[in-house]
Amino acid sequence: MKPKSKMSRMLYEMLLNEGYEERFCDLITQNLNTDFTATRMIGYLSHYSHPPQGEIVDEMLSILSDRNRIIEKKTAEGYNAKWNQMMQEGLFDGDE
């Protein structure tokens, strides 16, 4: 698994300081191990005072789902750009 980012380590400390169990904090930050995902969770937690663990897990899953949709969108955009480039450069001579 990828090492935790700076923001992920910050999230870990934040959760720990809020009184959540060390194992729970570790599991959350193992999944939210990038600055982007950890920052999203920190933003969520800043709006609530000690939410239940279940709500934190639900938010983590939502953040990961959003991240996957963004990755899929960027991948599709990349494929579309390559396709357009191939069409413009005439790789399909006579197929216009």
Helices and strands as residue ranges (DSSP letters): H 6-17, H 22-31, H 35-45, H 53-88
